């Protein structure tokens, strides 16, 4: 474990990411673009279809034929999926698109998460995370990052996001008020993070980019737990 001080003089804890399991590659999945979890299954966006699999054994449990070239989220009932310049709200039971809103990055979006009644959208090369209104797409606020942003997730009031730049990825916990990096989990060199979701407990599911895989990474225990 190492510690360094960031620009706001808050110590940043850095550890190697502990990869617990790898799933895939999946049939027809040349790339993983987004990842989410519905409490029973993990969903992976592969470009032209959303694949659901059981994280206990990796078996595919369902597919939805949908454009899905970036982040994925689940609000407890519906899936949200970035598709080029829009975000689709999808009923997973019927595969019907119930509504669509503009994506804030206008086609340059990456990760997607649902929390606090809002959608949180990563803007990859813009190095930003936007909190947006899920009904209109209006930007509520923006958090800056110093790395290319991929997946985004919230767990226990903590905001985490993935990065992928110069063949190096990490998963980092940031202050949701100002983007200060508080904690980093460094992935092995060449191991990409292209989507990110928490299981609500002690596991992060990470898209593996062109590997076509999803990786389970151990979430560190919060300080004092």
C-alpha positions as CSV (number, residue, x, y, z in Angstrom):
1,X,0.0,0.0,0.0
2,X,1.2,3.5,-0.8
3,X,0.0,6.9,0.1
4,X,0.5,10.2,-1.8
5,X,-0.9,13.7,-1.3
6,X,-3.1,15.1,-4.0
7,X,-3.5,18.8,-4.9
8,X,-6.0,19.3,-2.1
9,X,-3.6,17.8,0.5
10,X,-5.8,14.8,1.1
11,X,-3.9,11.5,1.3
12,X,-4.6,9.1,-1.6
13,X,-4.4,5.4,-0.7
14,X,-3.1,3.2,-3.5
15,X,-3.3,-0.6,-3.6
16,X,-3.1,-3.3,-6.3
17,X,-6.5,-4.4,-7.5
18,X,-7.4,-7.9,-6.3
19,X,-9.0,-9.7,-9.2
20,X,-11.3,-12.5,-7.8
21,X,-12.7,-13.9,-11.0
22,X,-12.9,-13.5,-14.8
23,X,-16.1,-14.1,-16.9
24,X,-16.1,-14.7,-20.6
25,X,-15.2,-13.9,-23.3
26,X,-18.8,-14.2,-24.3
27,X,-20.1,-15.3,-27.8
28,X,-20.5,-12.3,-30.2
29,X,-18.9,-10.1,-27.6
30,X,-15.9,-8.5,-29.2
31,X,-15.8,-5.7,-26.7
32,X,-17.3,-4.9,-23.3
33,X,-18.6,-1.4,-23.2
34,X,-20.7,-1.2,-20.0
35,X,-21.6,-3.3,-17.0
36,X,-24.4,-3.2,-14.4
37,X,-25.9,-5.5,-11.8
38,X,-29.6,-6.1,-11.1
39,X,-29.1,-8.0,-7.8
40,X,-29.2,-11.5,-9.4
41,X,-27.4,-11.1,-12.7
42,X,-24.6,-9.0,-14.2
43,X,-25.3,-7.3,-17.5
44,X,-22.6,-6.6,-20.0
45,X,-23.1,-4.2,-23.0
46,X,-21.3,-5.7,-26.1
47,X,-22.2,-3.2,-28.8
48,X,-25.2,-4.9,-30.4
49,X,-26.6,-6.9,-27.4
50,X,-26.9,-6.8,-23.7
51,X,-25.8,-10.1,-22.1
52,X,-27.0,-11.2,-18.7
53,X,-25.0,-13.8,-16.8
54,X,-25.0,-15.4,-13.4
55,X,-22.0,-14.3,-11.4
56,X,-22.0,-17.5,-9.4
57,X,-21.1,-19.6,-12.5
58,X,-20.7,-17.3,-15.4
59,X,-23.5,-18.9,-17.4
60,X,-25.4,-16.6,-19.7
61,X,-29.0,-16.2,-18.6
62,X,-30.4,-13.9,-21.3
63,X,-29.7,-11.5,-24.1
64,X,-31.3,-8.3,-25.3
65,X,-30.7,-7.2,-28.9
66,X,-30.0,-3.5,-28.4
67,X,-27.5,-0.9,-29.5
68,X,-25.2,-0.6,-26.5
69,X,-21.8,1.0,-27.2
70,X,-21.1,2.6,-23.8
71,X,-22.3,2.5,-20.2
72,X,-25.2,0.6,-18.6
73,X,-27.2,1.2,-15.4
74,X,-30.1,-0.3,-13.5
75,X,-32.5,1.6,-11.3
76,X,-34.1,-1.4,-9.5
77,X,-36.6,-1.9,-12.3
78,X,-35.3,-0.6,-15.7
79,X,-32.0,-0.7,-17.5
80,X,-30.5,2.5,-18.9
81,X,-28.2,2.1,-21.9
82,X,-26.0,4.6,-23.7
83,X,-26.4,4.2,-27.5
84,X,-24.3,6.7,-29.5
85,X,-25.8,10.2,-28.6
86,X,-28.7,9.0,-26.5
87,X,-29.6,7.1,-23.3
88,X,-32.3,4.5,-23.7
89,X,-34.6,3.4,-20.8
90,X,-35.3,-0.3,-21.4
91,X,-37.7,-2.7,-19.8
92,X,-35.6,-5.8,-19.4
93,X,-38.7,-8.0,-19.4
94,X,-39.9,-7.0,-22.8
95,X,-36.8,-5.4,-24.4
96,X,-38.9,-2.3,-25.2
97,X,-37.4,1.2,-25.1
98,X,-39.7,3.2,-22.9
99,X,-38.0,6.6,-23.3
100,X,-34.8,8.2,-24.6
101,X,-32.9,11.3,-23.5
102,X,-29.8,13.0,-25.0
103,X,-26.4,11.9,-23.6
104,X,-24.4,14.8,-22.2
105,X,-21.2,13.9,-24.1
106,X,-23.0,13.8,-27.5
107,X,-21.5,10.4,-28.4
108,X,-18.4,10.7,-26.4
109,X,-19.9,9.2,-23.2
110,X,-18.5,6.2,-21.3
111,X,-19.8,4.9,-18.0
112,X,-23.3,5.1,-16.5
113,X,-24.7,4.6,-13.0
114,X,-27.9,5.1,-11.2
115,X,-27.9,6.7,-7.7
116,X,-29.9,9.2,-5.6
117,X,-32.6,9.4,-8.3
118,X,-30.1,10.6,-10.9
119,X,-28.0,9.1,-13.7
120,X,-24.3,9.6,-13.5
121,X,-22.5,9.7,-16.9
122,X,-18.8,9.4,-17.5
123,X,-17.4,11.5,-20.4
124,X,-14.3,9.6,-21.5
125,X,-11.9,12.0,-23.1
126,X,-13.6,15.0,-21.4
127,X,-12.4,13.5,-18.1
128,X,-15.7,14.3,-16.4
129,X,-18.6,12.8,-14.6
130,X,-22.0,14.4,-15.1
131,X,-25.0,14.0,-12.8
132,X,-28.1,14.3,-15.0
133,X,-31.8,14.3,-14.8
134,X,-33.1,10.9,-15.9
135,X,-36.2,12.3,-17.3
136,X,-34.8,15.1,-19.4
137,X,-31.0,14.6,-19.7
138,X,-30.3,18.0,-18.2
139,X,-26.9,18.3,-16.5
140,X,-27.3,18.9,-12.7
141,X,-23.6,19.1,-11.9
142,X,-20.2,18.0,-13.2
143,X,-17.2,16.5,-11.5
144,X,-13.8,16.8,-13.1
145,X,-11.2,14.0,-13.2
146,X,-7.5,14.0,-14.2
147,X,-7.8,10.8,-16.2
148,X,-9.9,9.4,-19.0
149,X,-13.2,8.3,-17.3
150,X,-14.7,4.9,-18.1
151,X,-17.2,3.1,-15.8
152,X,-19.0,4.9,-12.9
153,X,-20.7,3.4,-9.8
154,X,-21.9,4.4,-6.4
155,X,-21.9,2.1,-3.3
156,X,-22.6,3.0,0.4
157,X,-22.4,6.7,-0.5
158,X,-19.0,6.4,-2.2
159,X,-18.5,7.5,-5.8
160,X,-16.0,5.2,-7.7
161,X,-15.0,5.4,-11.4
162,X,-12.8,3.5,-13.7
163,X,-10.0,5.0,-15.8
164,X,-8.2,3.8,-18.9
165,X,-5.3,5.8,-20.4
166,X,-1.9,5.0,-21.8
167,X,-2.5,1.2,-21.4
168,X,-3.1,1.6,-17.7
169,X,-6.4,1.4,-15.8
170,X,-7.4,1.9,-12.2
171,X,-10.6,2.0,-10.1
172,X,-10.7,5.1,-7.9
173,X,-12.9,6.5,-5.2
174,X,-13.3,10.3,-5.4
175,X,-14.9,13.0,-3.4
176,X,-18.3,13.6,-5.1
177,X,-18.1,17.3,-4.2
178,X,-14.8,18.2,-5.8
179,X,-13.4,15.0,-7.5
180,X,-10.4,14.7,-5.2
181,X,-9.0,11.2,-5.5
182,X,-9.2,9.4,-2.2
183,X,-8.4,5.8,-3.0
184,X,-7.0,3.9,-6.0
185,X,-7.0,0.2,-7.0
186,X,-4.4,-0.3,-9.7
187,X,-5.2,-2.9,-12.4
188,X,-2.3,-5.0,-13.9
189,X,-0.7,-3.3,-16.9
190,X,-2.7,-3.9,-20.1
191,X,-5.8,-4.8,-18.1
192,X,-8.5,-2.3,-19.1
193,X,-11.5,-1.1,-17.2
194,X,-14.2,-0.2,-19.7
195,X,-17.3,-0.4,-17.4
196,X,-17.8,-0.5,-13.7
197,X,-20.6,-1.5,-11.3
198,X,-20.7,-2.5,-7.6
199,X,-22.8,-5.4,-6.4
200,X,-23.8,-3.2,-3.5
201,X,-21.4,-5.0,-1.1
202,X,-17.7,-6.0,-1.6
203,X,-17.3,-6.7,-5.3
204,X,-16.8,-4.4,-8.3
205,X,-17.6,-5.8,-11.8
206,X,-15.3,-4.4,-14.4
207,X,-15.7,-4.5,-18.2
208,X,-12.5,-5.6,-19.8
209,X,-12.6,-3.8,-23.1
210,X,-11.4,-5.7,-26.1
211,X,-10.7,-8.8,-24.0
212,X,-14.5,-9.5,-24.1
213,X,-14.3,-10.3,-20.4
214,X,-15.9,-9.0,-17.2
215,X,-13.7,-9.2,-14.1
216,X,-14.8,-9.3,-10.4
217,X,-12.5,-7.1,-8.3
218,X,-12.6,-7.0,-4.5
219,X,-13.9,-3.7,-3.1
220,X,-11.8,-2.5,-0.1
221,X,-13.5,-2.4,3.2
222,X,-14.3,1.2,4.3
223,X,-12.1,2.6,6.9
224,X,-13.3,1.8,10.4
225,X,-15.4,-1.2,9.3
